[in-house]
Amino acid sequence: MTTTTRAPASDNPRDNDKPAIAADAEMSAGPGADVILAHQLTGYAVVTPADEKLGVIEGIMLDIQSGRIAYAVLSFGGFLGMGDKLFAIPWTALTLDLSVGHFILNVSKADLERAPGFDRDHWPAMSDSQWATQVHGFYDVVPYWRMTERSSQIRF
């Protein structure tokens, strides 16, 4: 039997239209829990381990040369996309919790406020190795380009 979950209800109508995620990939009619369209993850909440909401996923950044997911772009603060700050969160710093349909990031809200971020009109050069090393160091994860294989960080 396939178990599905949806992102929690939200005041933002865009957040309430999340796709179901199949928890049993072998039983699903679609790609399954291990393979998903990147745009289906946009709008998913990101929370602390204590379940405090940090923001939402705005998009997924791919490293075209390696074919790996490099970052999830997190929107934090502001109101309806105005005045918010964006953060490039290394993909390996996130854990997808399928039981509730959100991501967990192991930082506090106060830590995130001190994280390297940017605004919508001034994106960093994400291919710059100095910037990328600083970001991965902040979240205490191995840079994706140094990893030989990424283990799954999905909770069922």
N, C-alpha and C positions, 0 to 999 in steps of 0.2 A: 504494500500500500504506500502510495506516495504522500508524504507530508509536505504541506506548503505553508509558507508564512508570508505576511505582508509587513511592510513598514508600519509603525504605529501611526494612528490617526493624528492629524496635525491641523492647526488653524490655516495653514497654507494649502490651498486646493491642489497645488502641484505635488505636494508631499503625499496626498491621499491616493494618488494614482500610480502606486508602485506595483510592479509585476510580482507575481508569486515567485518564490524561489523554491525549486524542488530540492528536498532534503535527501531524496533517494534517486541518484542520477540514473541508476539502471532501470528504474520504473518510470522515469519521466518520458513524455512524448517529445520534449524539446531538448535543448543542449544539456540541461542538468545543472547541478550545483557547482560543478568544477569548470564549466564553460558558460559564459554569459555575455550578452552584448554589453559593451562598456556603457552605452547611454542609459541602460537600465539601472545603473548604480547612481546616476546623478539624482540629487535630492535626498538620498539616504542620510539619515542622521548619523553624527559621530558623537560618541559619548565617552566620558572618563570611565575607568573601572568602577567608580562609585555611582555610575548612571547619571552623571551631570551632563547635560547637553552642551557640546562645544560648538556645533555648527552643522552644516550640511555639505555633502559632496557636490561640487559645481561641475567637475569634469575629471577625466582620466588623461594623464599625459603619457604618451608612448615614446620610447627610445626607438626611433625608426631604424637605426643601424643594427641594434641587437634584437629587436622585436620584443623587448620586454616592457612591462608596465614600469614606469619610473616613479610617477607620483600620482596621488589623488589630490585635486585642488579643493581645499576646504575653505568655505566661506564662514566667517566668524563675526558676530556683532552686527551692527547696523540694523536697518529696517527695510524689508522688501528690496534687498540688494543695494540700498543706498547707505553709504558710510561704512560698509563692511570692510573687513580686512581679509585678504586671501593668503593662504599658506599652501606651499607645496609639501605635502606629507609623503615621505617615502612609503611606497606601497607595502613594504615589509614591516612598517611600523603599525599597520592597521590589522585588526582581526575582525572578520565578518561574523557576527553572531546570528546564525540562521533562526534561532529560536524566537527572536524578537525582530529581526530584520533591520539591524543597524550595525555600524562599525564601532569598534572600541579602540581608542587611542590611549596609550598609557602615559598621559600627562594630565596635570591639573589645569583648570581654567587659568590660574595665575601663571603657570609655566607657559601656556599657549600665548598669553599676552606678551611674553618676553621672547617668543620664538621669531626667527627670521620670517618676515612676511612681506606683502606688497599690496598695492592697490590695483584696481582694475585697469588703470591707465598707465601703469609702470611695472610691467612684468620683468622679472630678472632673466638673465641669459641662462636658462636651465642647463645648457650644455657646457657652461663654464665649470671646470673641475673644482676650482677653489670654492665657488658658491655651493656646488652640489656636495662637496665634502663637509662644509660647514653645516648644511641642512641635515645630512645623515648623522653627523656627530651630535647635533642637538637632540635628535630623537633616539640616539644610542643604538643605531642599526648599521649593519655592514652595507656599504654602498652597493647598489644593485649590480653595477658593472664589475664588482669584485667577487660576486657570488657565482658559484658553478651551478647550483640548483637551489630553488626556493621551496622550502617546505610549506605545506598548506597551513594557513592560519584561519581556519573556519571552525566555528563552534556549532554543534548541532543541538 
